[in-house]
Amino acid sequence: MKIKAANAGALTNFEVLDFLRSRGASKDPTRVIVPVAPSEFKVYDYLVETAACNQTREHINEFLEKCKKYSLAKAEVLNIINLRPSSLVEIDPIIEQSEKRFEEQLEGLVNLVAEVLPTGSTQPKPEEEIEEENVEMADGEKTEHEGQAVEAEQIHNDENEGS
């Protein structure tokens, strides 16, 4: 592989993830076969949990084309692609002087992000799914993992037997 231009610019999380996949980070579950540094595996593990794992070049190119009308700085566009803000509260810290520059257009930008860029696996779960994961115990205590529930129940039973 030849380097065409060193430090040609900042990369999106998608581009970094794509590069790590091309180096084999996703193909070695044991992490000993492929010549990938441990730090690269950590970056890979982080990025597969973000919106970058569901993005494609087409998504990014479409977003770049459609967001031109907002006259965003390169750093702002990069952060929007990487962070995929889904509300005005999330986009406000990304865009410098957003109220002065955009006034009513910010909501349109948030809608554009939601329309063009796919969500990641880090989106919060609906409350119903979280409640289904919780296990109700005999004494009313809740825990998120069944293994913990069994262990807590055994401890509770052991305490009762010892009394």
Number of C-alpha atoms within 10 A of each C-alpha: 3 4 6 7 7 6 8 7 8 10 12 18 24 22 15 16 23 19 13 18 13 11 14 16 25 16 12 13 9 7 15 10 11 14 11 15 11 12 9 15 17 11 15 21 14 14 21 18 14 20 21 26 19 15 20 15 11 11 16 18 12 13 19 15 10 14 16 11 9 14 11 14 11 11 12 16 20 19 16 22 22 19 19 21 21 18 15 15 9 14 21 14 11 17 19 13 11 16 12 8 14 15 10 11 13 19 15 14 22 18 15 15 21 15 12 17 23 17 20 18 15 10 11 8 9 8 8 8 9 11 12 10 13 15 17 15 13 10 8 8 12 16 16 14 11 13 10 13 19 14 11 16 16 12 12 13 11 11 10 9 8 6 5
